[in-house]
Amino acid sequence: MGAEMAETTDGSTAGGRTALKVIAIVWLAATGINLLVWLIMCFATLSLHSPFWIWPLIGGALIVVPWYYATRNRSTERIARG
């Protein structure tokens, strides 16, 4: 039972992958909303404003991408170990 508990608390289990998916969805939704607001501002004023939507895109990528690469092979390693 202790081994099962350890598997559920590290970031390599289904719960960790679900958390990664939720974070990625929130990140992409926030970036999309920022992009939409920026486009509305550009069309409303007929001028090109600084693209502030790039900052959440980069910030989220700095969190989500390394997390994905750190956990993507752990599931297959755990299956191979048995």
C-alpha positions, 0 to 999 in steps of 0.5 A: 500500500505504501508503494501505491501512495508514493506513486500517486504523490510524485508527478509521474502518475495519472494525477500529475498528467491530469494536473499538467493538462489542466495547467496547459488548458488554463495557460492556452485559454489565458493566452487566447483571451489576451490575444483576443483583447489585443486584436480587438484593441488593434481593430478598434483603434486601427493601429498596431499596439505592442503584443502584450499577449506574448508574455503569458505565452512565454511564461506559460511555456517556461512552466508547461514544456519542461514539466511535459518533458520531465514526465512524458517517459515516466509512465512507460518506465513504470509500466516496464518495471511492472 
